[in-house]
């Protein structure tokens, strides 16, 4: 009985994944994807200092679909490549639009998946997005997970060095969750580390998490690298991070991810209240 049930469950999951893949292919063709933006705030003055581009899918029957549902499948099937190019292009256009309309140079951060990072055409895609939009390279931040970097140190160093020569800024995402030695960090042209949310969630009440976050922030400050705390959800977390010297925070405490128009409106209102 259990074997039959297990096979049925596996078959159901396989069928569901195939359906998501097929729907996502159509979604890319039908422009059902949209890029949302979650702002970064300076913890000392509460100013918006950047934003992360996050893809959302308006599924025709299931509605707004979480990336958790489709990003892993996109990565496995290779759909992450056209999806990644879409997000990159949209993010560059958004940053350029903000620059032209609001007169603000606001860096926009884009995640690179493992498959994107290893793709031979990555450098040309990034260069083309910058050339097409006319966006200054320093306003584009590319986020790479720590685990991807550690898989192939020499290969990662080569790719990151080429991206750095383009002028874009590089960030290590999910920092602290991998098995890397902190000594490796100095070998890469990294401008930013993102403190993983699993540590940030306990920073106000867990001595262990507090010690980990302090160590990461102190390391970043000592190396002249900016630290960004991900997943800030409470006032206590924001206050603890500020006391630790973390310069930037991101999370629902400040703002949820917003569609481009709503993000522009938020930024416009914020600039009116806090002129640069």
Secondary structure, DSSP 8 states (H G I E B T S, - for coil): -HHHHHHHHHHHHHHHHHHHHHHHHHHHHTT-EEEEEEEEEETTT--EEEEEEEEEEEETTTEEE-HHHHHHHHHHHTHHHHHHHHHHHHHHHHHHHHHHHH----EEEEE--HHHHH-TTHHHHHHHHHHHHT--GGGEEEEEEHHHHHH-HHHHHHHHHHHHHHT-EEEEEEETSS---GGGGGGS---EEEE-HHHHTTTTT-HHHHHHHHHHHHHHHHHT-EEEE----SHHHHHHHHHHT--EE-STTT---EEHHHHHHHHHHHHHHS--
